[in-house]
Amino acid sequence: MEEYINKKLVLAEEYIESGIQFQNTDMLREGKELFIKIIPLVNQNKELRKLTCDKIVRACTALCLVDSGNSLVYLNEALLYDDKHPVIYNNLGYVYHHQYSNFDKAIESYNKCFEYDNKYIVAYLGIIDIYRSLRHHSLEMEYCKKGIRNCPREPSIWNLYGLSLLNGVGKFDVQVILKVFYHAISLCTTPDHVKDKSKIYVNIGHVQGITGDYSESIRNYLYSLECDARHENAYQNILLNLHYFSNDEINSPIFTKLLKRFGVGVEAEEKESTQICVLISKLHSKICQELYPDATSSGANIESTGRRRDRDVNRKLRIGYISSDFFEHAVSFFSNVLFKYPCVNFETFVYSNIIYDVKNINDLKCHSYKCIKGLSAKVVHDQIKSDEIDILIDLSGHTSGNRLDVLVTKPAEICLTYLGYPNNLGLPFIKRISDVYTEKYSNDKSNVYTLDRLFLSYTPSDKYIFKPKLVKKLEYITFGCFSKLQKINISCIVIWKQLLKTNIGSKLLLKSKYFVDDNVCKKWKDKFSPYQDRVVLLKGTKDTNAHLDMFHLVDIHLDTWGYSGTTISTESLFMNVPVVTYSSVPTDKCKYVGHVERVTGSILTSMGLQSDCVASSKTDYIKKATNLANKMLQGEYLNVRERFFNSEISNHKDFILKYETLLSNIYLNHHSSQ
């Protein structure tokens, strides 16, 4: 009998290990069933019974990977043979979390895992991710601290602890947050920690970026790639941060290092007239070639699979939107028009890469809503194919929460990008939607579809009640900029200091939630020496209403360059505060100007404010801001709010009509060319 059992054990073991190696469902099932049949034969031998039960659990766990649709069946079967096994409960947590979005069950399962192994690292990562996704930041922090107590030398948990501090749980302190991240780096002592180290460097870069040091930010993203050359977030953060550089910084050490790292050379004829938008375009292409070689190769022909929809021109087109920015984000004030005033000839499908509550979802006028957070690229691709989407529109680009991993699989015949990212994505089959003004001097117009009106349509919060600012005679002018700190580059600071010098007694207001940190405040005050006493730093606000009210403190809002404002400029005009922008135009040296440099100019021009507010050079910028200031001191004011509501940016009906026409023409032209 003993010999018979041993043979069966060896055979079952071979089935399971081979099934794992070859991802073969049948072999795994066969091995599992063999072990189950052995159980009655080894009941008297506790050691052998435990070994047999462990093998059944191993088989069930492996089956979850190769037959994920039946994961709950396998894991519940495994519990019959060991109801105190932490691996089973961790895997149940993962399945409930990622496959079923049943967060209550997932949390219950992760906590059960901790009952039997309070050092189970992966379970801590799972439960912390859930609480962060649900924005329960106090519980997120609680489990970070539990994880650190029980696994004090685990860098991945220290990394999540740093992110929790960054999310605002407790007092925001840059030095403390960086100290946590650098401690996490110090714990990365084995080859197994390489990916953790790469993630931590990205987070260090993020901290430096949000507090205004985009050069150091990029340096750390490059460190991240040295650890893990396939880390997508590092690449995408580099791409986003490129736009914060002005032409004046094109020869800076970090920009030079970037060009060298990605093999972007400057042609001989460009050396005297190097244009940052051209180099950024080249970097996008090079970086995307590294990220998605199959999708960017010259011979790539990524063709959508599955049944092609009926091309009847009279049927409604199915338009899909994929993003994490449908609510609670700056982009959402412009994307709202797509869901509040839907096109009558479209069926709208929403694929959200973030979790929203039911009330938010019900506010969307769409044919279908699906949360895709945590789902694999293949699962999302198959869902979009199943929905028979005609045009898929990305609203994130290379920003947080994007699903470029899905886009590169080309799940729809036509893929576009709109609103969320101020540049082409670097993927040849994805074109961008913009407008004629913004793209007038772009170096790559072939990848852009342009509206003959402003490409933006703003929908303000219906919860905000505008209260006019009390008009009184001004003794001095208050300039302001509420843009992200990254956008306020060296070039902006130099010109703004000249403005303070020219406009005697004037003040400059900057606003950021990171000004709660005294060290960040000191750093930013020092940037404006010797005028730091005239620079006022305002802390962030708790909600949109309070944020908008702060515009009443500003007389003239100063736009940034080379990354021009979109939401901030729009909000300023909505609040009746004029905006002065430097909307770049070609020169003898630089004949191309990127989208990112002309957005505010496009908004102001569409409102008829170009003569007062749109400058074509830095000298003109100072002149226009000073002229506006002098008029205000004499009691003359521009009623920009009235213009705002009588211009294209507030004309939702006109936008929808032209947007619908554009998409319909894109679809028809695509099929007529096939």
C-alpha positions as CSV (number, residue, x, y, z in Angstrom):
1,M,0.0,0.0,0.0
2,E,2.8,2.4,0.9
3,E,4.5,1.8,-2.4
4,Y,1.2,2.4,-4.2
5,I,0.6,5.7,-2.4
6,N,4.1,6.9,-3.1
7,K,3.7,6.2,-6.9
8,K,0.4,8.1,-6.9
9,L,2.0,11.0,-5.0
10,V,4.9,11.2,-7.5
11,L,2.5,11.0,-10.5
12,A,0.2,13.7,-9.1
13,E,3.2,15.9,-8.3
14,E,4.4,15.5,-11.9
15,Y,0.9,16.5,-13.2
16,I,0.8,19.6,-11.1
17,E,4.4,20.8,-11.7
18,S,4.1,20.2,-15.5
19,G,0.7,21.9,-15.5
20,I,2.2,25.0,-13.8
21,Q,5.2,25.0,-16.2
22,F,3.0,24.7,-19.3
23,Q,0.0,26.6,-18.0
24,N,-2.1,23.5,-18.7
25,T,-5.5,23.4,-17.1
26,D,-6.1,19.7,-17.8
27,M,-2.8,18.6,-16.2
28,L,-3.5,20.7,-13.1
29,R,-7.0,19.3,-12.7
30,E,-5.7,15.8,-13.1
31,G,-3.0,16.3,-10.5
32,K,-5.5,17.8,-8.1
33,E,-8.0,15.0,-8.5
34,L,-5.2,12.4,-7.9
35,F,-4.3,14.1,-4.6
36,I,-7.9,14.3,-3.6
37,K,-8.2,10.5,-4.2
38,I,-5.1,9.9,-2.0
39,I,-6.6,11.8,1.0
40,P,-8.6,8.8,2.4
41,L,-5.5,6.6,2.1
42,V,-3.3,8.9,4.2
43,N,-5.8,10.1,6.8
44,Q,-3.9,8.2,9.6
45,N,-0.6,9.8,8.6
46,K,-0.8,13.5,9.7
47,E,2.4,14.5,8.0
48,L,1.5,12.9,4.7
49,R,-2.1,14.3,4.9
50,K,-0.8,17.8,5.4
51,L,1.6,17.4,2.4
52,T,-1.3,16.1,0.3
53,C,-3.6,19.0,1.3
54,D,-0.8,21.5,0.6
55,K,-0.5,20.1,-2.9
56,I,-4.2,20.4,-3.5
57,V,-4.0,24.0,-2.4
58,R,-1.1,24.6,-4.7
59,A,-3.0,23.1,-7.6
60,C,-6.1,25.2,-6.9
61,T,-4.0,28.3,-6.7
62,A,-2.3,27.5,-10.0
63,L,-5.7,26.9,-11.6
64,C,-6.7,30.4,-10.6
65,L,-4.0,31.7,-12.9
66,V,-4.8,29.6,-15.9
67,D,-8.6,29.5,-15.5
68,S,-9.3,32.8,-13.8
69,G,-13.0,32.7,-14.6
70,N,-13.4,29.8,-12.1
71,S,-11.1,31.2,-9.4
72,L,-13.7,31.3,-6.6
73,V,-14.6,27.7,-7.3
74,Y,-11.0,26.6,-7.0
75,L,-10.2,28.6,-3.9
76,N,-13.4,27.6,-2.1
77,E,-12.5,24.0,-2.9
78,A,-9.0,24.5,-1.5
79,L,-10.6,25.7,1.8
80,L,-12.2,22.2,2.2
81,Y,-8.7,20.8,2.7
82,D,-7.1,23.7,4.7
83,D,-9.3,26.4,6.1
84,K,-6.4,28.1,7.8
85,H,-4.1,28.6,4.9
86,P,-3.1,32.3,4.4
87,V,-2.3,31.8,0.7
88,I,-6.0,30.9,0.0
89,Y,-7.3,33.9,1.9
90,N,-4.9,36.2,0.2
91,N,-5.9,34.9,-3.2
92,L,-9.6,35.2,-2.3
93,G,-8.9,38.8,-1.5
94,Y,-7.2,39.3,-4.8
95,V,-10.0,37.7,-6.8
96,Y,-12.8,39.6,-5.0
97,H,-10.7,42.8,-5.4
98,H,-9.6,42.6,-9.0
99,Q,-12.1,40.3,-10.7
100,Y,-15.4,41.1,-8.9
101,S,-14.7,44.6,-7.4
102,N,-16.3,43.2,-4.2
103,F,-14.3,45.3,-1.8
104,D,-16.1,44.1,1.4
105,K,-15.4,40.5,0.6
106,A,-11.8,41.3,-0.4
107,I,-11.1,43.2,2.8
108,E,-12.7,40.3,4.8
109,S,-10.4,37.8,3.0
110,Y,-7.2,39.8,3.4
111,N,-8.0,40.2,7.2
112,K,-8.5,36.5,7.4
113,C,-5.1,36.0,5.8
114,F,-3.6,38.2,8.6
115,E,-5.2,35.9,11.2
116,Y,-3.0,33.1,10.1
117,D,0.0,35.0,8.9
118,N,0.4,38.7,10.0
119,K,3.6,39.0,7.9
120,Y,1.9,38.2,4.6
121,I,3.3,41.1,2.6
122,V,1.2,40.7,-0.6
123,A,-2.0,40.9,1.5
124,Y,-0.9,44.2,3.0
125,L,-0.3,45.6,-0.5
126,G,-3.8,44.4,-1.6
127,I,-5.7,45.9,1.3
128,I,-3.8,49.2,1.2
129,D,-4.6,49.5,-2.5
130,I,-8.3,48.9,-1.8
131,Y,-8.5,51.6,0.9
132,R,-6.5,54.0,-1.3
133,S,-8.8,53.3,-4.3
134,L,-11.9,54.0,-2.1
135,R,-10.2,57.1,-0.7
136,H,-10.4,55.8,2.9
137,H,-7.0,57.3,3.6
138,S,-7.0,56.9,7.4
139,L,-7.5,53.1,7.0
140,E,-4.9,53.1,4.2
141,M,-2.5,54.6,6.7
142,E,-3.5,52.2,9.5
143,Y,-2.6,49.2,7.4
144,C,0.6,50.8,6.2
145,K,1.7,51.1,9.8
146,K,0.5,47.5,10.6
147,G,2.6,46.3,7.7
148,I,5.6,48.2,8.8
149,R,5.3,46.9,12.4
150,N,5.1,43.3,11.2
151,C,7.3,43.5,8.1
152,P,9.8,46.3,9.1
153,R,12.3,45.4,6.3
154,E,9.9,45.2,3.4
155,P,10.5,48.1,1.0
156,S,7.2,47.8,-0.9
157,I,5.2,48.5,2.3
158,W,7.5,51.5,3.2
159,N,6.9,52.8,-0.3
160,L,3.1,52.6,0.2
161,Y,3.6,54.4,3.6
162,G,5.3,57.2,1.8
163,L,2.5,57.4,-0.7
164,S,0.0,57.6,2.1
165,L,1.8,60.5,3.6
166,L,1.9,62.1,0.1
167,N,-1.9,61.7,-0.1
168,G,-2.3,64.0,2.9
169,V,-2.8,61.6,5.7
170,G,-1.3,63.6,8.5
171,K,0.8,66.8,8.1
172,F,2.3,67.2,4.7
173,D,6.1,67.4,5.1
174,V,8.3,66.9,2.0
175,Q,11.4,66.1,4.1
176,V,9.6,63.3,6.0
177,I,8.1,61.9,2.9
178,L,11.5,61.8,1.1
179,K,13.1,60.3,4.2
180,V,10.5,57.4,4.1
181,F,11.1,56.8,0.4
182,Y,14.9,56.9,0.8
183,H,14.6,54.4,3.7
184,A,12.6,52.2,1.4
185,I,15.4,52.4,-1.2
186,S,18.0,51.4,1.5
187,L,15.9,48.2,2.1
188,C,16.2,47.1,-1.5
189,T,19.2,44.8,-1.0
190,T,18.5,41.8,-3.2
191,P,17.8,41.3,-6.9
192,D,14.2,40.6,-6.1
193,H,13.8,44.2,-5.0
194,V,14.8,45.8,-8.3
195,K,11.2,46.5,-9.4
196,D,10.4,47.9,-5.9
197,K,13.4,50.2,-6.2
198,S,12.3,51.4,-9.6
199,K,8.8,52.3,-8.2
200,I,10.3,54.1,-5.3
201,Y,12.5,56.3,-7.5
202,V,9.3,57.2,-9.5
203,N,7.6,58.3,-6.3
204,I,10.7,60.4,-5.3
205,G,10.5,62.0,-8.7
206,H,6.8,62.7,-8.2
207,V,7.4,64.4,-4.9
208,Q,10.1,66.6,-6.4
209,G,7.9,67.4,-9.4
210,I,4.8,68.5,-7.5
211,T,6.9,70.9,-5.4
212,G,8.3,72.5,-8.5
213,D,11.7,70.8,-9.2
214,Y,10.9,69.1,-12.5
215,S,14.6,68.7,-13.4
216,E,15.3,66.6,-10.3
217,S,12.0,64.8,-11.0
218,I,13.2,63.6,-14.4
219,R,16.6,62.7,-12.9
220,N,14.9,60.2,-10.6
221,Y,12.7,58.8,-13.3
222,L,16.0,58.0,-15.2
223,Y,17.3,56.3,-12.0
224,S,14.1,54.3,-12.1
225,L,14.7,53.1,-15.6
226,E,18.3,52.1,-14.6
227,C,16.7,49.7,-12.2
228,D,13.8,48.5,-14.4
229,A,14.0,49.4,-18.1
230,R,10.4,48.3,-18.6
231,H,8.8,50.6,-15.9
232,E,6.0,52.3,-17.8
233,N,5.3,54.9,-15.2
234,A,8.9,56.2,-15.3
235,Y,8.7,56.6,-19.1
236,Q,5.3,58.3,-19.0
237,N,6.3,60.7,-16.2
238,I,9.3,61.7,-18.2
239,L,7.1,62.5,-21.2
240,L,4.7,64.6,-19.1
241,N,7.5,66.5,-17.3
242,L,9.1,67.4,-20.6
243,H,6.4,70.0,-21.2
244,Y,7.5,72.0,-18.2
245,F,10.7,73.1,-19.9
246,S,10.9,76.4,-21.7
247,N,13.0,77.0,-24.8
248,D,15.4,78.8,-22.4
249,E,16.2,75.5,-20.7
250,I,16.8,73.5,-23.8
251,N,20.6,73.2,-23.1
252,S,20.2,72.4,-19.4
253,P,22.2,69.4,-18.2
254,I,19.1,67.2,-17.5
255,F,17.5,67.9,-20.9
256,T,20.8,67.1,-22.6
257,K,21.0,63.9,-20.5
258,L,17.5,63.0,-21.7
259,L,18.4,63.5,-25.3
260,K,21.5,61.3,-24.9
261,R,19.6,58.6,-23.0
262,F,17.1,58.1,-25.7
263,G,19.4,58.7,-28.7
264,V,17.8,61.9,-29.9
265,G,20.3,63.9,-31.9
266,V,20.1,67.5,-33.0
267,E,20.6,67.9,-36.7
268,A,23.4,70.3,-37.9
269,E,20.9,72.8,-39.3
270,E,19.0,72.8,-36.0
271,K,21.9,73.7,-33.7
272,E,21.4,77.4,-34.0
273,S,17.6,77.2,-34.0
274,T,16.8,74.3,-31.7
275,Q,13.1,74.2,-30.9
276,I,11.9,72.4,-27.8
277,C,8.6,71.3,-29.3
278,V,10.5,69.4,-32.1
279,L,12.8,67.7,-29.6
280,I,9.9,66.8,-27.3
281,S,8.2,65.3,-30.4
282,K,11.3,63.2,-31.1
283,L,11.6,62.1,-27.5
284,H,7.9,61.0,-27.6
285,S,8.6,58.8,-30.6
286,K,11.8,57.3,-29.1
287,I,10.3,56.6,-25.7
288,C,7.2,55.0,-27.1
289,Q,9.5,52.9,-29.3
290,E,11.1,51.5,-26.2
291,L,7.7,51.2,-24.4
292,Y,5.7,49.6,-27.2
293,P,8.0,48.4,-29.9
294,D,5.3,46.3,-31.7
295,A,2.9,49.3,-31.8
296,T,5.4,51.8,-33.1
297,S,7.6,49.9,-35.6
298,S,7.3,51.2,-39.1
299,G,6.0,47.9,-40.3
300,A,3.4,47.6,-37.5
301,N,-0.1,46.8,-38.7
302,I,-2.2,46.5,-35.5
303,E,-5.6,45.4,-36.8
304,S,-8.7,45.1,-34.7
305,T,-9.9,41.6,-34.5
306,G,-13.4,40.3,-34.2
307,R,-16.6,41.1,-36.1
308,R,-16.6,44.4,-37.9
309,R,-19.7,46.4,-37.3
310,D,-22.2,47.3,-40.0
311,R,-21.0,50.4,-41.9
312,D,-24.5,51.7,-42.5
313,V,-24.1,55.5,-42.4
314,N,-27.5,55.9,-40.9
315,R,-26.9,53.9,-37.8
316,K,-25.6,55.5,-34.6
317,L,-21.8,55.4,-34.1
318,R,-20.6,53.8,-30.9
319,I,-18.1,56.1,-29.2
320,G,-16.0,54.8,-26.3
321,Y,-14.2,57.0,-23.7
322,I,-11.4,55.5,-21.6
323,S,-9.9,57.4,-18.7
324,S,-9.6,57.9,-15.0
325,D,-10.6,61.5,-15.2
326,F,-14.4,61.6,-15.5
327,F,-15.0,63.3,-12.2
328,E,-13.1,65.2,-9.6
329,H,-10.3,66.2,-12.0
330,A,-9.5,69.3,-14.0
331,V,-10.1,67.5,-17.3
332,S,-13.7,66.6,-16.2
333,F,-14.9,70.2,-16.5
334,F,-14.2,70.0,-20.2
335,S,-15.2,66.3,-20.7
336,N,-18.6,66.9,-18.9
337,V,-20.0,68.4,-22.1
338,L,-19.6,64.9,-23.8
339,F,-21.8,63.3,-21.2
340,K,-24.3,66.1,-20.2
341,Y,-25.1,67.1,-23.8
342,P,-24.5,63.8,-25.7
343,C,-24.5,63.7,-29.4
344,V,-27.8,62.4,-30.7
345,N,-26.2,60.3,-33.4
346,F,-23.8,58.5,-31.0
347,E,-24.1,55.8,-28.4
348,T,-21.6,56.6,-25.6
349,F,-19.7,53.9,-23.8
350,V,-17.5,54.8,-20.7
351,Y,-14.5,52.7,-19.5
352,S,-13.4,54.1,-16.2
353,N,-10.0,53.3,-14.7
354,I,-11.0,54.6,-11.3
355,I,-13.8,53.7,-8.8
356,Y,-16.7,56.1,-8.6
357,D,-19.8,56.0,-6.5
358,V,-23.3,55.2,-8.0
359,K,-24.4,58.9,-7.8
360,N,-21.5,60.0,-10.0
361,I,-22.1,57.2,-12.5
362,N,-25.8,58.0,-12.7
363,D,-25.0,61.6,-13.7
364,L,-23.4,60.4,-16.9
365,K,-25.7,60.2,-19.9
366,C,-24.2,57.2,-21.5
367,H,-25.3,53.9,-23.1
368,S,-22.9,51.8,-21.0
369,Y,-20.6,52.3,-18.0
370,K,-17.9,49.9,-17.0
371,C,-15.2,50.2,-14.3
372,I,-12.0,48.6,-15.7
373,K,-9.7,49.4,-12.7
374,G,-7.5,46.4,-12.0
375,L,-8.5,44.5,-15.2
376,S,-5.9,43.2,-17.5
377,A,-5.3,44.8,-20.9
378,K,-6.6,41.7,-22.6
379,V,-9.9,41.7,-20.6
380,V,-10.5,45.4,-21.4
381,H,-9.6,44.9,-25.0
382,D,-12.0,42.0,-25.3
383,Q,-14.8,44.1,-23.6
384,I,-14.3,47.0,-26.0
385,K,-14.3,44.6,-28.9
386,S,-17.5,43.0,-27.5
387,D,-19.1,46.4,-27.3
388,E,-18.3,46.9,-31.0
389,I,-16.8,50.4,-30.5
390,D,-16.3,52.4,-33.7
391,I,-14.1,55.1,-32.2
392,L,-12.3,54.8,-28.9
393,I,-11.2,58.2,-27.4
394,D,-8.5,58.3,-24.7
395,L,-8.9,61.2,-22.2
396,S,-5.6,60.6,-20.2
397,G,-2.6,60.3,-22.5
398,H,0.6,59.8,-20.6
399,T,-0.9,61.0,-17.3
400,S,-1.8,59.2,-14.1
401,G,-4.5,56.5,-14.4
402,N,-4.1,56.0,-18.2
403,R,-4.7,52.7,-19.9
404,L,-2.2,52.9,-22.7
405,D,-1.6,49.2,-22.2
406,V,-5.1,48.8,-23.7
407,L,-4.7,51.4,-26.4
408,V,-1.6,49.8,-27.9
409,T,-3.7,46.7,-28.6
410,K,-5.9,48.8,-30.8
411,P,-9.3,47.5,-29.5
412,A,-11.2,49.8,-31.9
413,E,-10.6,50.5,-35.6
414,I,-10.2,54.2,-34.8
415,C,-8.4,55.4,-31.7
416,L,-8.1,59.1,-30.8
417,T,-6.8,61.1,-27.8
418,Y,-8.4,64.3,-26.5
419,L,-8.2,66.7,-23.6
420,G,-6.1,64.8,-21.1
421,Y,-2.6,65.2,-22.6
422,P,-1.1,68.2,-24.5
423,N,0.7,66.4,-27.2
424,N,0.6,63.4,-29.6
425,L,1.1,60.1,-27.7
426,G,3.9,58.9,-29.9
427,L,1.8,56.0,-31.2
428,P,1.4,56.4,-35.0
429,F,-2.2,55.1,-35.2
430,I,-3.6,57.4,-32.5
431,K,-4.4,61.0,-33.6
432,R,-5.3,63.9,-31.4
433,I,-8.3,66.3,-31.4
434,S,-7.4,70.0,-31.1
435,D,-8.2,73.3,-32.9
436,V,-6.9,75.4,-35.7
437,Y,-5.5,78.2,-33.6
438,T,-3.6,76.0,-31.1
439,E,-2.1,73.8,-33.9
440,K,-1.3,76.7,-36.3
441,Y,2.5,76.3,-35.9
442,S,2.8,72.7,-34.8
443,N,5.6,70.6,-36.3
444,D,3.4,67.5,-36.7
445,K,0.0,68.4,-38.0
446,S,-0.5,65.0,-39.7
447,N,-1.4,63.5,-36.3
448,V,-4.0,66.0,-35.4
449,Y,-7.7,66.5,-36.3
450,T,-8.6,70.2,-35.8
451,L,-11.9,71.8,-35.1
452,D,-12.5,75.2,-36.7
453,R,-13.5,76.5,-33.3
454,L,-12.0,76.3,-29.8
455,F,-11.4,72.6,-29.0
456,L,-12.7,73.2,-25.4
457,S,-16.2,73.6,-24.0
458,Y,-16.3,74.3,-20.2
459,T,-19.0,73.1,-17.9
460,P,-18.7,74.8,-14.5
461,S,-19.8,73.0,-11.3
462,D,-23.5,73.4,-10.8
463,K,-22.8,73.6,-7.0
464,Y,-20.9,76.9,-7.3
465,I,-22.8,80.1,-6.8
466,F,-20.8,83.1,-8.2
467,K,-20.7,86.2,-6.0
468,P,-19.3,89.3,-7.8
469,K,-16.1,90.8,-6.4
470,L,-16.6,94.0,-4.5
471,V,-15.3,96.7,-6.9
472,K,-13.2,99.4,-5.2
473,K,-10.4,101.7,-6.2
474,L,-7.2,99.8,-6.3
475,E,-4.1,101.1,-4.5
476,Y,-1.9,98.4,-6.1
477,I,-2.2,95.5,-8.5
478,T,-2.3,91.9,-7.3
479,F,-0.9,89.5,-9.9
480,G,-1.6,85.8,-9.4
481,C,-0.8,82.4,-10.7
482,F,-2.7,79.3,-9.4
483,S,-1.1,76.9,-11.8
484,K,0.8,73.8,-10.7
485,L,4.3,74.6,-9.4
486,Q,6.0,72.6,-12.1
487,K,4.6,75.0,-14.7
488,I,6.3,78.0,-13.1
489,N,9.7,77.5,-14.6
490,I,12.8,79.7,-14.5
491,S,11.8,81.7,-17.6
492,C,8.4,82.6,-16.0
493,I,10.1,83.7,-12.7
494,V,12.5,86.0,-14.5
495,I,9.7,87.8,-16.4
496,W,7.5,88.0,-13.3
497,K,10.3,89.6,-11.3
498,Q,10.5,92.2,-14.0
499,L,6.8,92.7,-13.7
500,L,7.1,93.3,-10.0
501,K,9.9,95.7,-10.6
502,T,8.0,97.6,-13.3
503,N,4.7,97.8,-11.4
504,I,5.7,99.5,-8.2
505,G,3.9,98.2,-5.1
506,S,2.3,95.2,-6.9
507,K,2.1,91.8,-5.3
508,L,2.2,88.3,-6.7
509,L,0.0,85.5,-5.3
510,L,0.9,81.9,-5.8
511,K,-1.3,79.0,-4.6
512,S,-0.5,75.4,-3.9
513,K,-1.6,72.8,-1.4
514,Y,2.1,72.1,-0.9
515,F,2.7,75.5,0.7
516,V,1.5,73.9,4.0
517,D,5.2,72.8,4.2
518,D,7.5,75.6,5.5
519,N,10.5,74.2,3.6
520,V,8.6,74.4,0.3
521,C,7.5,78.0,1.1
522,K,11.1,79.1,1.8
523,K,12.3,77.5,-1.4
524,W,9.7,79.4,-3.5
525,K,10.2,82.7,-1.7
526,D,13.9,82.5,-2.4
527,K,13.2,82.0,-6.1
528,F,11.8,85.6,-6.3
529,S,14.7,87.4,-4.5
530,P,14.9,90.3,-4.1
531,Y,11.1,90.7,-4.3
532,Q,10.2,87.8,-1.9
533,D,8.4,90.2,0.5
534,R,5.9,91.0,-2.3
535,V,5.2,87.3,-3.0
536,V,2.3,85.8,-1.1
537,L,2.0,82.0,-0.9
538,L,-1.5,80.7,-0.4
539,K,-2.2,77.2,0.9
540,G,-4.5,74.9,-1.1
541,T,-8.3,74.8,-0.6
542,K,-10.5,71.9,0.5
543,D,-12.9,72.0,-2.4
544,T,-13.6,73.5,-5.8
545,N,-15.9,76.3,-4.4
546,A,-13.2,77.6,-2.1
547,H,-10.6,77.4,-4.9
548,L,-12.8,79.5,-7.2
549,D,-13.4,82.1,-4.5
550,M,-9.7,82.6,-4.2
551,F,-9.7,84.2,-7.6
552,H,-11.3,87.3,-5.9
553,L,-7.9,88.0,-4.4
554,V,-6.3,88.4,-7.9
555,D,-6.6,91.3,-10.3
556,I,-4.7,89.8,-13.2
557,H,-3.9,86.1,-13.6
558,L,-0.5,85.3,-15.2
559,D,-0.3,82.4,-17.5
560,T,2.8,80.2,-17.6
561,W,5.0,79.1,-20.6
562,G,6.2,76.9,-22.2
563,Y,3.3,74.9,-20.5
564,S,0.3,77.2,-20.9
565,G,-2.8,76.9,-18.7
566,T,-6.1,75.2,-19.6
567,T,-8.3,74.7,-16.6
568,I,-6.7,77.4,-14.5
569,S,-6.9,80.0,-17.2
570,T,-10.6,79.0,-17.9
571,E,-11.4,79.3,-14.2
572,S,-9.8,82.7,-13.9
573,L,-11.9,84.0,-16.9
574,F,-15.0,82.4,-15.4
575,M,-14.4,84.3,-12.2
576,N,-14.0,87.6,-14.1
577,V,-10.2,87.8,-13.8
578,P,-8.3,88.6,-17.0
579,V,-5.4,86.4,-18.0
580,V,-2.2,87.5,-19.7
581,T,-0.5,84.8,-21.8
582,Y,2.6,84.5,-23.9
583,S,1.2,82.6,-27.0
584,S,4.3,81.7,-28.9
585,V,4.6,82.5,-32.6
586,P,7.4,81.5,-35.1
587,T,10.6,83.5,-35.2
588,D,13.6,83.6,-37.5
589,K,15.2,80.9,-35.3
590,C,12.1,78.8,-34.3
591,K,9.4,78.2,-36.9
592,Y,7.5,75.6,-34.9
593,V,5.4,76.1,-31.7
594,G,3.8,73.2,-29.8
595,H,0.1,72.8,-28.8
596,V,1.1,73.1,-25.1
597,E,2.4,76.7,-25.6
598,R,-0.8,78.2,-27.2
599,V,-3.9,76.8,-25.3
600,T,-4.6,79.9,-23.2
601,G,-4.0,82.0,-26.3
602,S,-6.6,80.0,-28.1
603,I,-9.1,80.5,-25.3
604,L,-8.5,84.3,-25.1
605,T,-8.6,84.7,-28.9
606,S,-11.9,82.9,-29.1
607,M,-13.2,85.5,-26.6
608,G,-11.9,88.4,-28.6
609,L,-9.3,89.3,-26.0
610,Q,-6.2,88.9,-28.1
611,S,-5.3,92.6,-28.2
612,D,-5.4,93.1,-24.5
613,C,-4.2,89.7,-23.2
614,V,-2.3,87.7,-25.8
615,A,1.4,88.5,-26.1
616,S,3.6,87.3,-28.9
617,S,6.9,87.8,-27.0
618,K,8.2,88.1,-23.4
619,T,8.6,91.8,-23.8
620,D,5.0,92.1,-25.1
621,Y,3.9,90.0,-22.1
622,I,5.3,92.5,-19.7
623,K,3.8,95.4,-21.8
624,K,0.3,93.8,-21.9
625,A,0.3,92.9,-18.2
626,T,1.4,96.4,-17.3
627,N,-1.1,98.1,-19.6
628,L,-3.9,96.1,-18.0
629,A,-2.6,97.0,-14.5
630,N,-2.5,100.7,-15.3
631,K,-6.1,100.6,-16.7
632,M,-7.3,98.9,-13.5
633,L,-5.5,101.4,-11.3
634,Q,-7.5,104.1,-13.3
635,G,-10.8,102.2,-12.7
636,E,-11.1,100.6,-16.1
637,Y,-12.0,96.9,-16.0
638,L,-12.5,94.2,-18.6
639,N,-15.7,92.3,-18.0
640,V,-14.2,89.0,-19.1
641,R,-16.9,86.9,-17.4
642,E,-19.6,88.4,-19.7
643,R,-17.4,87.6,-22.7
644,F,-16.8,84.2,-21.3
645,F,-20.5,83.3,-21.4
646,N,-21.0,84.8,-24.8
647,S,-18.1,82.9,-26.4
648,E,-17.3,79.5,-27.8
649,I,-16.1,78.1,-24.5
650,S,-19.6,78.3,-23.1
651,N,-21.5,77.4,-26.3
652,H,-22.1,73.7,-25.7
653,K,-24.6,73.3,-28.5
654,D,-22.1,74.6,-31.1
655,F,-19.3,72.5,-29.7
656,I,-21.4,69.3,-29.8
657,L,-22.5,70.0,-33.3
658,K,-19.0,70.5,-34.6
659,Y,-17.5,67.7,-32.5
660,E,-20.1,65.2,-33.8
661,T,-19.5,66.3,-37.4
662,L,-15.7,65.9,-36.9
663,L,-16.0,62.3,-35.5
664,S,-18.6,61.3,-38.2
665,N,-16.2,62.6,-40.9
666,I,-13.3,60.8,-39.4
667,Y,-15.3,57.5,-39.4
668,L,-16.5,57.9,-43.0
669,N,-13.1,58.9,-44.3
670,H,-11.5,56.0,-42.5
671,H,-13.8,53.5,-44.3
672,S,-13.8,55.2,-47.6
673,S,-10.0,54.8,-47.8
674,Q,-10.2,51.1,-47.2
